């Protein structure tokens, strides 16, 4: 169980840092007005980033629908951060709460 929590958190950091380029990090913000957003809207960038997180959770747990839930949760949490409703610390706390929820669900599903 602790090993799964480790992989869920490690997957989060992998998807949030090495797999999230500066281009994604900037363009996933609705209020960012970059030249690139004229061709690829912000919600494409945020959705792609959220799906990367969902894939990490799905791979770690072996339960694809947990990956789907993570995709939705990550999209909404990052949207709130991008809208400046809260900062990085609250963002990560919310993401880690989701990881604990996925872990509890995984325990009941196995």
N, C-alpha and C positions, 0 to 999 in steps of 0.2 A: 504494500500500500504506500509506504514512504517512497519507494522507488518510482511509482507512478507519479506521485506529487512532484518529485524531482524532475521527471521528464516533462511534465506539464509546465512547470516553471521555466525549465531550460528551453523548451520549445517556444515559450513566450518571448524570452530574451533573444533567441535566435531570429524569430520572425520580426521582432521590434527593432533590432539593431542591424546585424549583418544583412538580413534580407530586405530591410526597408531602406532604400536608397534616399539620398537627399531629395531627389526629384519626387519620389512618392511622398516623403514627409512634408514637402512644401505644397504640392498640388492636391493633396487630400483635404486641404482646408478650403471650405466654401468661399471664404473671404479673400483668399489669395488670388490676385489677379495677375497671373503669369501669362506669357505669350503661349505657352503650351496648353493652358486651359481653354484657349480659343478652339482647340482641336479635340482635346480630351477633357471632358468636364470633371470637376472635383469628385463627384460621386463614383466615377469609374475608378479613380485612384484609391479612394477609401474602401470601395467594395473589394478591389483586388487585394488590398492589404488585409482586410478582414477575412477573406477567403484563405489567405496564407496562414493566418492564425487558426482558422477552422480546420485546415488540413493537418496542422500540428496536433491539435486535440484529437481529431479522428484517428490519426496514426498512432498516437500514444495510447489511446484507450481501446482502439479496435472497434469503436462504436461510431458509425458514420453520423448518426443523428446528433450525437454530442458535438461533433464537428460543425454541424449545421447550427446548433444552438450557440456555439462559440462564435461563429461567423456573425450571427445577428447581434449577440452581446457586444462583441468587439467593435462592430460598426457603430452601435449606439453610444458606447462609452467613448470611443475616439471622437465621434461627432460632438459630444458634450465638451470634450477637451478642446477641440478645434474651435468651438463656438465660445470658448473662454468662460464656460460655466464653472470650471475648476481647473486646477493645475496638474502637473505631472505626478505629484505624490498621490493625490486622490485618484487619478487615472490608474496608477499601478495598484493601489489598494482595491479598487473595483475589479480590475482584471484578476488579481489574486483571489478575491472572494469567489469569482466565477470558477477558478481552477479548483477551489475547495468544493464547490457545489458539484462540479463534474466528477470529482473523486468520490464523493458520497454517492452520487447516482451510479457510478461504475461499480462501487461495492455492492449495491443492491441488485445490479444487473448480472453480476458474474455468478 
